[in-house]
Amino acid sequence: MKFYLICFFVFVVNIHEIFASTSTKQDSTKTKNQLLAYPVVFYLPETRWGFGGAGLYTFRFKGESKNTNPSQFQFAVSYTQNKQVLVTFPFELYLHDNTWKFKGDLNYFEYLYKFYGTGIHSLESDKEFFFAKYPRIRLDVLRRYKSFFTGIRLRYDRMKITESGPLLSSGNYTGQNGGNISGLGFLCQWDKRDFIYNPTKGFYLDAEVFINDRWVGSDFCYRRFSLDFAKYTRLAKDHTIALQVINSHNIGNPIFYDLIFFGSPRVMRGYQDRRFLDKNMLVFQSEYRFPIYKRLNGVTFLSTGTVASQYDDLFSNPYKISYGAGLRYILNKKDRVRLRLDYGLTPSEGNAFYLTVNDAF
């Protein structure tokens, strides 16, 4: 097992009126804000012992109806024995009766990352590590038109790679010493889900055109086109089938770290972080979500996907498979916010645990 989750403890505090949740003409009932926080202790060979805390705050701004989408701040802060630092502050905010959506994260990392080379034929035995320091800023600003959101995406990474192995240092990879990643994207989202954090029916479509270029401060020039589609079907009360397709395509010469990859808490769970990466990716994912007892729910999942340097090769390359199961603990019944624990497996490359909040898709 590559990751050992030692312990976690959760406590939930209902906080009323921190953001002055008040009644509206349509809603005379005050909505509860909710804070979740938990310490995390872990051990990895590349980090040794790591300690930190994580959590989220779910709320609605003053004057927003209880029928609007809830806003959410998350946080995770960790420090390891090898003097590595991970600080992340994701957020998703809804304003003016869901008319405006602001989504992004503020991060800072000093961390040892795994690198296997590129392509679907990269070998686990080629694994090496590189150490990177960088801040990361991401922001989506979207406006709603009925079920559609349109807007822009901003991204900035200032990466400095201070240590790397012979594979990355070979000179065959763009940006092997780091550099600035700065870009501007154009987004369109079609959202027909009944709930944003744990849908039971409907669908969600996210289409993106993203530009990294020198005129927006990037050291690298490339374009990315991405499509993410998810469909949710309710079989019975609290029984749901969720299906997802992700297709991404890069044109140009991206820094190796911004190649499209799978192996994460959201995409192809079970593979190690950033296990397979390249210019193009096609992934299919499925989940069956079901009740167990009171606030405790379960899931099973199955995923398959591939990466390629040429787009056409996505349809002839071999596909990898991952599968597994997980538990969900309902933190907020109304907004369907959940604590997520997943165990993912692969046919030949081991397994991985994930502890986080909200569903994978």
C-alpha positions in Angstrom: 0.0 0.0 0.0 1.5 3.3 -1.0 -0.5 5.6 1.3 -1.3 5.0 5.0 -4.1 7.0 6.6 -3.3 6.8 10.3 -6.3 8.6 11.8 -8.8 11.3 11.4 -11.3 12.9 13.8 -14.3 14.9 12.7 -16.3 17.5 14.5 -19.1 19.5 13.1 -20.2 22.9 14.4 -23.4 24.5 13.3 -22.8 28.3 13.2 -25.8 30.6 12.8 -25.5 34.0 11.2 -21.7 34.1 10.8 -22.6 35.5 7.4 -25.9 36.9 8.8 -28.1 34.3 7.1 -31.5 36.0 7.1 -35.0 35.5 5.8 -36.1 36.6 2.4 -39.6 37.2 1.1 -39.6 33.8 -0.4 -38.0 32.1 2.6 -38.8 33.0 6.2 -36.6 30.2 7.6 -33.0 30.8 8.4 -30.5 28.5 6.9 -27.7 27.0 8.9 -24.1 27.5 8.1 -21.8 24.5 8.8 -18.2 24.2 9.7 -16.3 20.8 9.5 -12.7 20.4 10.6 -10.5 17.4 11.2 -6.8 16.8 11.8 -4.9 14.4 9.5 -1.9 12.3 10.2 -0.2 10.3 7.5 3.0 8.5 6.5 4.6 8.3 3.0 8.1 7.1 2.2 8.8 10.3 0.4 7.5 12.6 3.2 7.9 10.4 6.3 5.4 11.6 8.9 3.0 14.3 7.9 0.7 16.3 10.1 -2.0 18.8 9.3 -5.6 19.8 9.3 -8.4 20.1 6.8 -12.0 21.1 6.7 -14.8 23.1 4.9 -17.3 25.8 5.6 -20.7 25.6 3.9 -22.9 28.6 4.0 -25.2 31.1 2.1 -24.5 34.8 1.9 -26.8 37.3 3.5 -30.0 37.7 1.6 -29.7 34.4 -0.3 -32.7 32.0 -0.3 -32.3 28.5 1.2 -33.2 27.2 -2.3 -30.1 28.7 -3.9 -26.8 26.7 -4.2 -24.8 26.7 -1.0 -21.3 28.4 -1.1 -18.3 26.6 0.2 -14.8 27.3 1.4 -12.4 24.4 2.0 -8.9 24.3 3.5 -6.0 21.8 3.9 -2.7 22.5 5.5 0.1 19.9 6.0 3.7 19.8 7.0 6.0 16.8 6.8 9.2 15.6 8.5 11.0 16.2 5.3 10.1 19.9 5.6 7.5 19.8 2.8 4.5 22.2 2.9 1.1 21.9 1.3 -1.5 24.7 1.7 -4.7 24.7 -0.2 -7.8 26.9 0.0 -10.5 25.9 -2.6 -13.7 27.8 -2.8 -17.1 27.8 -4.7 -19.3 30.8 -4.2 -22.8 31.6 -5.4 -24.3 35.1 -5.4 -27.5 36.9 -6.4 -29.8 33.9 -6.6 -27.2 31.7 -8.4 -26.6 34.4 -11.0 -22.9 34.6 -10.3 -20.5 31.8 -9.6 -16.9 32.2 -8.4 -14.8 29.1 -8.2 -11.1 28.6 -7.6 -8.3 28.0 -5.2 -5.3 29.7 -3.5 -2.4 27.3 -2.9 1.2 27.1 -1.9 3.4 24.0 -2.3 6.9 22.8 -1.3 6.6 19.2 -2.2 8.2 16.1 -3.6 6.3 14.9 -6.6 6.4 11.6 -8.5 7.4 11.4 -12.1 7.2 8.4 -14.4 7.8 9.9 -17.8 4.9 10.5 -20.3 2.6 8.2 -22.2 0.4 5.2 -21.4 3.4 2.9 -21.7 5.4 4.6 -19.0 6.7 2.1 -16.4 6.1 2.2 -12.7 9.7 1.0 -12.3 10.9 4.3 -13.8 9.4 6.3 -11.0 11.6 9.1 -9.7 10.9 12.3 -7.7 11.3 16.0 -8.2 11.0 18.8 -5.6 9.0 21.9 -6.6 8.1 25.2 -4.8 5.3 27.3 -6.2 2.2 29.4 -5.4 -0.9 28.6 -7.4 -3.9 30.9 -8.1 -7.0 29.7 -10.0 -10.2 31.7 -10.5 -13.4 31.0 -12.5 -15.9 33.9 -12.9 -19.1 32.7 -14.4 -22.5 34.3 -15.0 -25.7 32.2 -15.2 -28.3 32.4 -18.0 -31.0 30.0 -17.0 -29.2 26.6 -16.9 -26.1 27.9 -18.5 -23.0 29.5 -17.0 -20.4 31.3 -19.2 -17.3 33.2 -18.2 -13.5 33.2 -17.9 -10.9 31.2 -16.1 -7.6 32.6 -14.8 -4.6 30.6 -13.7 -1.1 31.4 -12.5 1.7 29.0 -11.3 5.2 30.2 -10.6 7.1 26.9 -10.3 10.7 26.4 -9.3 12.1 22.9 -9.5 15.1 22.5 -7.2 15.7 18.8 -7.4 15.0 16.2 -10.0 16.0 12.7 -11.2 17.8 11.5 -14.3 14.6 11.0 -16.3 13.3 14.5 -15.9 16.8 16.0 -16.2 17.4 14.2 -19.5 16.4 17.3 -21.5 13.4 15.6 -23.2 10.7 17.5 -21.2 9.6 21.1 -21.6 10.0 23.2 -18.4 12.2 20.7 -16.6 13.5 23.5 -14.4 10.1 25.1 -13.9 8.7 28.4 -15.1 5.6 30.6 -15.1 2.3 29.1 -16.2 -0.1 31.9 -16.8 -3.3 31.6 -18.8 -6.8 32.7 -19.7 -9.6 30.4 -20.4 -13.2 30.7 -21.7 -15.8 28.4 -20.1 -19.3 27.2 -20.8 -21.2 25.1 -18.3 -24.7 23.5 -18.7 -25.9 22.5 -15.3 -29.2 20.5 -14.9 -28.3 18.7 -11.6 -30.7 18.7 -8.8 -27.9 19.1 -6.2 -24.4 20.5 -6.9 -22.5 18.4 -4.3 -24.3 15.0 -4.6 -26.7 14.9 -7.6 -29.3 12.2 -7.9 -30.6 13.2 -11.4 -29.8 15.5 -14.3 -26.5 16.2 -16.0 -23.5 18.6 -16.0 -21.4 19.7 -19.0 -18.2 21.7 -18.8 -16.5 22.9 -22.0 -13.2 24.9 -21.9 -10.8 26.6 -24.2 -7.7 27.6 -22.4 -4.8 29.7 -23.6 -1.3 29.8 -22.2 0.9 32.4 -24.0 3.5 35.1 -23.4 1.0 37.9 -23.8 -0.6 36.6 -20.5 2.7 36.2 -18.7 3.4 32.5 -19.5 6.8 31.1 -20.3 5.1 28.4 -22.4 2.7 28.6 -25.4 -0.1 26.1 -25.8 -3.8 25.7 -26.1 -6.0 23.2 -24.2 -9.5 22.1 -25.2 -11.5 20.1 -22.6 -14.9 18.5 -22.3 -16.3 17.1 -19.0 -19.8 15.5 -19.1 -21.6 13.7 -16.2 -25.0 12.1 -16.2 -26.9 11.1 -13.0 -29.8 8.6 -12.9 -31.9 7.9 -9.8 -32.9 4.3 -9.6 -34.7 4.5 -6.3 -34.6 6.7 -3.2 -30.9 7.4 -2.5 -29.8 4.9 -5.2 -28.0 6.6 -8.1 -25.9 5.7 -11.1 -23.4 8.4 -12.0 -21.5 8.3 -15.4 -18.7 10.7 -16.5 -16.7 11.2 -19.7 -13.6 13.5 -19.7 -11.8 14.4 -22.9 -8.9 16.8 -23.1 -6.6 17.9 -25.9 -3.4 20.1 -25.9 -2.0 21.9 -28.9 1.5 23.4 -28.6 4.3 22.6 -26.2 3.0 22.6 -22.5 5.3 22.5 -19.5 5.6 18.8 -18.5 3.8 19.5 -15.2 0.7 20.9 -17.0 0.2 17.8 -19.2 -3.1 16.2 -18.8 -3.0 13.3 -16.3 -5.0 10.7 -14.4 -4.3 9.2 -11.0 -6.0 11.5 -8.4 -8.8 11.6 -5.9 -11.2 12.5 -8.7 -9.9 10.7 -11.9 -9.0 7.0 -12.0 -8.8 6.5 -8.3 -6.4 3.7 -7.4 -3.5 4.9 -9.5 -0.8 6.9 -7.8 -0.8 10.7 -8.1 -0.2 11.9 -11.7 0.7 8.3 -12.8 -0.1 8.7 -16.5 0.2 12.0 -18.3 0.5 13.3 -21.9 -1.0 15.9 -24.2 -4.3 14.1 -24.6 -6.6 12.1 -22.4 -9.9 10.2 -22.6 -11.5 8.8 -19.4 -14.8 7.0 -18.6 -16.0 6.7 -15.0 -19.0 5.2 -13.3 -20.3 5.1 -9.7 -23.2 3.3 -8.0 -24.3 5.3 -4.9 -26.5 3.6 -2.3 -27.6 4.0 1.4 -26.2 1.9 4.2 -27.5 3.2 7.5 -28.9 6.6 8.4 -26.2 9.2 7.5 -23.8 6.5 6.2 -23.9 5.8 2.4 -21.7 3.7 0.2 -20.4 3.7 -3.4 -18.7 1.3 -5.8 -16.8 2.7 -8.8 -15.2 1.6 -12.0 -13.0 3.7 -14.4 -11.1 3.2 -17.6 -8.9 5.7 -19.5 -5.8 6.4 -21.6 -3.4 9.2 -22.5 -1.6 9.9 -25.8 0.8 12.4 -27.5 -1.4 12.4 -30.6 -5.2 12.8 -30.3 -6.0 10.0 -32.8 -4.0 7.6 -30.6 -6.6 7.9 -27.9 -8.8 5.4 -29.9 -6.0 2.8 -30.4 -3.9 3.0 -27.3 -4.4 0.5 -24.5 -6.8 1.5 -21.7 -6.1 1.3 -18.0 -8.7 0.2 -15.5 -9.3 1.1 -11.8 -12.0 0.2 -9.5 -13.0 0.3 -5.8 -15.5 1.2 -3.1 -16.0 3.9 -0.6 -18.1 5.3 2.3 -19.9 8.6 2.5 -21.0 10.3 5.7 -23.7 12.9 5.3 -22.6 16.1 7.0 -25.4 18.3 5.8 -28.7 16.6 4.7 -30.2 19.6 3.0 -27.2 20.5 0.8 -26.0 16.9 0.6 -22.4 17.7 1.7 -20.5 14.5 2.4 -17.2 13.3 3.9 -15.7 10.9 1.4 -13.4 7.9 2.1 -12.5 5.8 -1.0 -10.3 2.8 -1.6 -9.2 2.5 -5.2 -7.4 -0.5 -6.8 -5.7 -1.3 -10.0 -5.0 -4.6 -11.7 -1.2 -4.3 -11.5 -0.1 -1.1 -9.7 -1.5 -1.4 -6.2 -4.0 0.8 -4.5 -4.7 4.1 -2.8 -6.9 5.6 0.0 -8.5 9.0 -0.3 -10.1 11.0 2.5 -11.8 14.3 1.3 -15.2 15.9 1.0 -17.8 15.8 -1.8 -18.1 13.2 -4.5 -15.5 12.6 -7.2 -17.9 13.9 -9.8 
